[in-house]
Amino acid sequence: MPAASPLKILCVSSEAVPFAKTGGLADVAGALPREVARLGHEVRLVLPRYGSIDSAAHGLKEWGRLAVPTASGVISAVVEEGRLPGSDVAVFTIGHDPFFARQGLYGEAGADYPDNLERFAFFCRAVMELLLAFAKVSRWTPDVLHAHDWQAALSVVYLKSLYAKRPEFKKLGSLLTVHNLGYQGLFPAAAFPKTGLGLNLFTPKMLEFYGQANLLKGGLVFADFLTTVSPTYSNEIQTPELGFGLDGVLRERRDRLSGVVNGIDVETWNPASDPHLAARYSASDLAGKRQCKEALQRELTLPVRDVPLLAVISRFTPQKGLDLVAAVLPELMRLDVQVALLGTGDPSLELQFQSFRMRYPDKLGVRIGFDDALAHAIEAGADLFLMPSRYEPCGLSQLYSLRYGTVPIVRKTGGLADTVVAYTPQTAAEGRATGFAFTDATPEALLTTILLALRVYADRAEWTRLMKAGMETDVSWKKSAEAYAALYRRLAER
């Protein structure tokens, strides 16, 4: 059979590494296009031109200008073009200073920008106009439009409504990826006309959601295919518990919904070459990990001792289960262990961890804030990594931990359930175990699992097998990119 022809894919995201980032969406939007391109497909990425993006530093140059129709009239947009570093992926930024030349991406000082509906409606409408310009200037028309999260969801809605009769889009398939269903782009009903969409779409079957406009719901209803970031999470969001009010919509579209686990950048996260580490190591030579542990203990002013070192790198929120960590800390401090905590979030949790630090200075190291270099050092220096999330669409820290031989302890939810093989007598005997998992979101379940892990840790030969099994797990983007490429092919050939 002849080889399938390369596909053309346009990825639409509100953030992407290395241009702009607030969370895991940026990691995915920066890595997935590069990996899909490595499979031989032609990928372009579009994102807003935020004020924080240094065009010169990123090699962005003006490509052209667009006249973007909006509910308030035609607005001019400046389009710049560059490349994703280390790839042939073309990156296009859409700029309009009154909307995007601000300090934040979505808000400042913990508050969303009040005009986010107008900002991202403009962005999505500009994406459609950019596609028309591509078709006119270079005859480039994609096979698939891949939108990410609520900020890009209107591009899918516009494709199937305002631009449905455009011949340039006759064969254009659409895919929407949900990274966290908890963020939906909710706005007052009175603001709906600012989308430029007819009121016939503001219905319970379309974008209306309990009296509000819901942009993510629009994408879920209109996209040809839906994905989320792990198979387990794709099932969880179809339940009332984790569906955030959209479980009914997702159940109706379950035949078009699938989960694809995220990968990580295995070049950036590589203990054999990581510049942030005190020593390098690999699955075949673990000697450097001990040096990393000692360096971490010194950095956190903990005694340099050969005791189990548990770590947390997280937002300090109940969703991440950090209240469970706080609840078990007094019990942990009675054991011969050390704990390293890095993160920021709920002020009451920050104060609680800082007070524990003062009570247990020889056992607990705490850093409030975020420090990328320290995050790498913790992943390398710790023995165990705690992720007791109440829900976790995919999670990246457990993948970093596997890569660094730092055995994860996770709650069995979302991507954590899909990426960590829980230690049992059978999985251990088969050499498949890569970590520990518990089901109930309670301090007791977390503590019980930690105690099990510490018992296994005492058998250093068994622990080394567990570390190596994790380090040899493929956590790269390769499998994920292949899965997305297969979905793109289905859309293109439908």
C-alpha positions in Angstrom: 0.0 0.0 0.0 1.3 3.5 -0.7 2.3 5.6 2.3 -0.4 8.0 3.6 0.2 11.6 2.5 1.3 14.1 5.1 -1.4 16.0 6.9 -1.7 19.8 7.5 -2.7 20.7 11.0 -3.4 24.1 12.6 -3.0 24.1 16.4 -4.8 26.9 18.2 -3.8 27.6 21.8 -3.8 30.6 24.2 -0.3 29.7 25.5 2.7 27.6 24.4 6.3 27.1 25.6 8.6 28.9 25.2 6.4 31.9 24.3 3.9 32.2 27.1 3.0 29.9 30.0 0.7 29.7 33.0 0.4 25.9 33.3 0.5 22.5 31.6 -1.4 23.6 28.6 1.6 25.6 27.4 3.8 22.5 27.8 1.5 20.4 25.6 1.0 23.2 23.0 4.7 23.7 22.7 5.6 20.0 22.6 2.8 18.2 20.7 3.1 20.2 17.4 6.9 19.5 17.3 6.4 15.8 17.8 3.6 15.6 15.2 5.9 17.4 12.8 8.6 14.8 13.4 6.1 12.2 12.1 6.2 14.0 8.8 3.1 16.2 9.0 3.0 20.0 8.4 2.0 21.8 11.6 1.3 25.4 12.3 0.6 26.9 15.7 -1.3 30.1 16.5 -1.4 32.0 19.8 -2.1 35.5 21.0 0.8 38.0 20.9 1.0 38.9 24.6 2.9 41.8 25.9 5.3 39.4 27.7 6.4 37.9 24.4 9.7 39.4 23.2 9.4 39.2 19.4 13.1 39.8 18.8 14.2 37.2 21.3 11.9 34.6 19.7 12.7 35.5 16.2 9.2 36.7 15.4 8.8 38.9 12.3 5.7 40.6 10.9 3.9 38.3 8.5 0.9 40.6 7.7 -2.2 42.3 9.0 -5.8 41.1 9.3 -9.1 43.0 9.3 -11.0 41.0 11.9 -14.8 41.3 12.0 -16.2 41.5 15.6 -19.5 42.3 17.2 -18.1 45.9 17.8 -16.8 46.4 14.3 -13.7 45.5 12.3 -10.5 45.4 14.4 -7.0 45.3 12.9 -4.6 42.5 14.0 -0.9 42.3 13.4 0.4 38.8 12.6 4.0 37.8 13.4 5.6 34.5 12.3 8.5 32.5 13.8 9.4 28.9 14.5 9.0 26.5 17.5 12.6 26.1 18.6 14.3 22.9 17.3 11.5 22.2 14.7 10.0 23.2 11.4 6.7 24.2 13.1 5.7 27.6 12.0 4.3 29.8 14.8 2.0 32.7 14.2 1.0 35.2 16.8 -2.1 37.4 16.6 -1.5 40.9 18.1 -3.9 43.7 19.1 -2.3 45.7 21.9 -5.6 46.9 23.6 -6.4 43.2 24.2 -3.0 41.5 24.7 -0.3 44.0 25.7 -0.8 43.4 29.4 1.2 41.9 32.2 -0.9 38.7 32.5 -2.4 36.2 30.1 -5.8 35.9 31.6 -5.8 38.3 34.5 -3.7 39.9 37.3 -3.5 39.7 41.1 -5.8 36.7 41.2 -8.6 38.3 39.2 -9.6 37.6 35.6 -9.6 40.4 33.1 -13.2 41.6 32.8 -13.0 41.6 28.9 -11.7 38.1 28.5 -14.8 37.2 26.4 -14.0 39.9 23.9 -10.3 39.1 24.0 -10.6 35.4 23.1 -13.6 35.9 20.8 -11.4 38.3 18.9 -8.5 35.8 18.9 -10.6 32.9 17.6 -12.2 35.1 15.0 -8.7 36.2 13.9 -7.7 32.6 13.6 -10.5 32.0 11.0 -9.4 35.1 9.1 -5.8 34.0 9.2 -6.8 30.7 7.7 -8.5 32.6 4.9 -5.4 34.6 4.4 -3.3 31.4 4.3 -5.6 30.0 1.6 -5.3 33.2 -0.5 -1.6 34.0 0.0 0.0 30.5 -0.1 -2.9 28.1 -0.8 -2.3 26.5 2.5 -5.5 24.9 3.9 -5.2 22.6 6.8 -6.9 19.2 7.1 -7.5 19.6 10.8 -8.1 22.5 13.2 -6.9 21.4 16.7 -8.2 23.8 19.4 -7.1 23.7 23.1 -9.3 24.6 26.0 -12.0 27.3 26.4 -9.8 30.1 25.1 -9.6 28.5 21.7 -13.0 26.8 21.7 -14.8 29.6 19.7 -12.6 28.9 16.7 -14.4 25.5 16.4 -17.8 27.2 16.9 -17.0 29.9 14.3 -15.9 27.2 11.8 -19.3 25.4 12.0 -21.4 28.6 12.1 -20.2 31.9 10.8 -17.7 30.3 8.4 -19.7 27.1 7.6 -20.3 28.1 4.0 -16.8 29.1 3.1 -15.5 26.8 0.4 -11.9 27.0 1.9 -13.2 25.1 5.0 -15.3 22.5 3.2 -12.9 19.7 4.2 -11.6 21.1 7.5 -12.1 18.7 10.4 -12.0 20.0 14.0 -10.7 18.6 17.2 -11.0 20.1 20.7 -8.8 19.0 23.6 -9.9 19.6 27.2 -7.0 20.0 29.5 -9.0 20.7 32.7 -12.8 20.7 32.6 -12.9 22.9 35.7 -12.0 25.9 33.5 -14.8 26.5 31.0 -14.9 30.2 30.0 -18.1 31.3 31.7 -19.5 34.7 31.1 -22.8 36.5 31.8 -25.7 35.9 29.3 -25.8 39.6 28.6 -22.3 39.4 27.2 -23.1 36.6 24.7 -23.6 39.0 21.7 -20.0 40.0 22.0 -19.1 36.7 20.5 -20.7 37.8 17.2 -22.8 34.6 17.2 -26.6 34.6 16.7 -28.9 34.2 19.7 -30.1 31.0 18.1 -26.9 29.5 19.5 -27.6 30.6 23.1 -29.7 27.6 24.0 -29.3 24.7 26.4 -28.2 22.5 23.5 -25.6 25.0 22.4 -23.6 27.6 24.4 -26.1 28.4 27.2 -25.2 26.9 30.6 -27.4 27.6 33.6 -28.1 31.1 32.4 -24.5 31.9 31.4 -22.5 31.7 28.2 -20.1 28.7 28.3 -17.3 28.8 25.6 -15.9 25.4 26.3 -19.4 23.9 26.0 -19.6 25.4 22.5 -16.4 23.7 21.5 -17.7 20.4 23.0 -20.9 20.6 21.0 -19.4 21.7 17.7 -16.1 19.9 17.4 -16.0 16.8 15.2 -13.9 15.0 17.8 -13.0 15.6 21.4 -10.0 14.5 23.5 -8.7 15.0 27.0 -5.4 14.3 28.5 -5.8 10.7 29.8 -8.1 7.8 29.3 -9.3 7.6 32.9 -10.0 11.4 33.0 -12.1 11.0 29.8 -14.3 8.6 31.7 -14.3 10.6 34.9 -15.6 13.8 33.2 -18.7 11.9 32.1 -19.7 11.6 35.8 -21.5 14.2 37.9 -18.6 14.1 40.4 -16.0 15.4 37.9 -18.2 16.6 35.0 -18.5 20.2 36.4 -22.0 20.3 34.9 -21.0 19.2 31.5 -21.1 15.4 32.1 -24.4 15.1 30.1 -22.9 16.9 27.1 -19.9 14.6 27.2 -22.0 11.5 27.6 -23.9 12.5 24.5 -20.6 12.7 22.6 -18.8 9.8 24.2 -18.5 8.1 20.8 -16.4 11.1 19.7 -14.4 11.4 23.0 -11.1 9.8 23.8 -8.2 10.2 26.2 -4.5 10.6 25.2 -1.9 10.8 28.0 0.4 13.7 27.8 4.2 13.2 27.4 7.1 15.3 28.7 10.1 16.9 27.1 12.6 14.1 27.7 15.5 16.3 26.6 14.8 19.0 29.2 13.9 16.4 31.8 16.8 14.0 31.6 18.9 13.1 34.7 21.8 12.1 32.5 22.2 15.7 31.2 20.2 18.0 33.4 22.3 21.2 34.0 20.4 21.9 37.2 21.7 18.8 39.0 24.7 18.4 41.3 25.5 15.1 39.5 24.2 13.2 36.5 22.9 9.7 36.6 20.9 7.1 34.6 19.1 3.8 35.1 22.3 2.0 34.4 24.4 4.1 36.8 22.5 5.5 39.8 25.5 6.7 41.7 24.8 10.4 41.0 21.4 10.3 42.6 22.9 10.1 46.1 24.9 13.2 45.4 21.8 15.0 44.2 20.1 14.0 47.4 22.9 15.4 49.6 23.0 18.6 47.5 19.2 19.0 48.0 19.5 18.4 51.8 22.1 21.2 52.0 20.0 23.5 49.8 17.0 23.1 52.1 19.3 23.2 55.3 18.4 19.7 56.2 20.9 17.4 57.9 22.8 15.3 55.3 21.5 11.9 56.3 20.7 8.6 54.5 17.0 8.6 55.3 13.9 8.5 53.0 13.3 12.0 51.5 9.8 12.6 50.4 8.9 15.6 48.1 6.0 17.7 47.0 6.1 20.2 44.1 2.6 21.6 43.6 0.1 24.4 43.9 -1.0 24.4 47.5 -4.7 23.7 47.0 -7.2 21.1 48.1 -7.6 20.0 44.5 -3.9 18.9 44.6 -4.6 17.1 48.0 -2.2 19.4 49.8 -4.6 19.5 52.8 -4.1 15.7 53.0 -0.3 16.3 53.1 -0.7 18.8 55.9 -2.9 16.4 57.8 -0.3 13.6 57.7 2.8 15.7 58.3 2.7 15.5 62.1 2.7 11.6 61.9 5.4 11.7 59.2 7.6 13.9 61.4 7.6 11.1 64.1 9.4 8.9 61.6 13.0 8.9 60.6 12.3 10.7 57.3 12.7 14.1 55.7 10.2 16.1 53.5 10.8 18.8 50.9 8.0 21.1 49.9 8.0 23.6 47.0 5.0 25.5 45.9 2.5 28.3 46.5 -1.2 28.7 46.7 -3.8 28.7 49.5 -2.4 31.2 52.1 -3.6 29.1 55.0 -1.7 26.1 53.7 1.4 28.2 53.1 1.2 29.3 56.7 0.6 25.8 57.9 3.6 24.4 56.1 5.8 27.3 57.3 4.8 26.7 60.9 5.6 23.0 60.5 9.0 24.0 59.1 9.7 26.0 62.3 8.6 23.0 64.5 10.6 20.5 62.5 13.7 22.3 61.1 15.7 19.1 60.8 13.0 17.1 59.0 11.1 19.6 56.8 12.3 21.9 54.1 9.8 24.4 52.7 10.1 26.9 49.8 7.1 29.1 49.1 7.0 30.2 45.4 8.2 28.5 42.3 11.8 27.9 41.3 12.4 25.8 38.1 16.0 24.9 39.0 15.0 23.8 42.5 12.1 21.8 41.0 14.7 19.8 38.9 16.9 19.4 41.9 14.0 18.1 44.0 13.0 15.6 41.4 16.5 14.3 41.3 17.3 14.4 45.0 14.1 13.0 46.5 13.4 9.3 47.0 9.6 9.5 46.9 7.2 12.0 45.3 3.7 12.7 46.7 0.7 13.5 44.4 -2.5 12.9 46.4 -4.7 14.9 44.0 -8.4 14.8 44.3 -8.6 15.0 40.5 -5.8 15.2 38.0 -6.6 15.3 34.3 -3.1 14.1 33.4 -0.3 15.4 35.6 3.3 16.0 34.7 5.2 15.8 38.0 4.7 12.0 38.3 6.2 11.7 34.8 9.2 13.7 35.8 9.5 11.6 38.9 9.5 8.4 36.9 12.1 9.8 34.6 14.3 10.7 37.6 13.9 7.5 39.6 11.9 9.2 42.3 9.1 6.8 43.1 5.7 8.5 43.0 2.9 8.0 45.5 -0.3 9.0 43.8 -4.1 9.0 44.3 -5.7 6.7 41.7 -7.4 9.3 39.6 -7.2 10.7 36.0 -3.7 10.6 34.5 -2.1 9.4 37.7 -4.0 6.2 37.4 -3.0 5.8 33.8 0.7 6.5 34.2 1.8 4.9 37.5 1.7 1.1 37.9 0.8 0.6 41.5 3.0 -1.7 43.7 1.4 -5.0 44.5 2.9 -8.4 45.1 2.0 -9.3 41.5 3.2 -6.1 39.7 6.4 -6.2 41.8 7.0 -9.9 40.9 6.4 -9.1 37.2 8.7 -6.1 37.3 5.9 -3.7 36.2 5.4 -1.7 39.4 6.6 1.9 39.1 5.0 3.5 42.2 2.3 3.4 44.8 -1.4 4.4 44.6 -4.4 4.8 46.9 -8.1 5.4 46.2 -9.7 7.3 49.0 -8.9 11.0 49.3 -8.3 10.8 53.0 -5.3 11.4 55.3 -5.5 7.8 56.5 -5.3 6.3 53.0 -2.3 8.6 52.1 -0.5 7.7 55.3 -1.1 4.0 54.9 0.4 4.1 51.4 3.4 6.2 52.5 4.1 3.6 55.2 3.9 0.8 52.7 6.4 2.6 50.4 8.7 3.1 53.4 8.7 -0.6 54.1 9.6 -1.3 50.5 12.3 1.4 50.6 14.0 -0.5 53.4 14.7 -3.4 50.9 17.2 -1.5 48.8 17.4 -4.1 46.1 13.6 -4.1 45.7 13.6 -0.3 45.7 16.3 -0.1 43.0 14.2 -2.4 40.8 11.2 0.0 41.4 13.3 3.0 40.5 14.7 1.4 37.3 11.2 0.3 36.2 10.1 3.9 36.4 13.2 5.3 34.6 12.7 2.8 31.8 9.1 3.8 31.2 8.5 5.7 28.0 7.2 9.1 29.1 8.1 10.9 25.9 5.7 12.6 23.5 6.2 9.9 20.8 3.3 7.6 21.7 1.0 10.6 22.3 1.9 12.2 19.0 1.3 9.0 17.2 -2.2 8.7 18.8 -3.0 12.3 17.8 -1.8 11.7 14.3 -4.1 8.8 14.0 -7.0 11.0 15.1 -6.0 13.7 12.6 -6.0 11.0 9.9 -9.5 9.9 10.9 -10.8 13.4 10.7 -9.1 14.1 7.4 -10.5 10.9 5.8 -14.0 11.0 7.4 
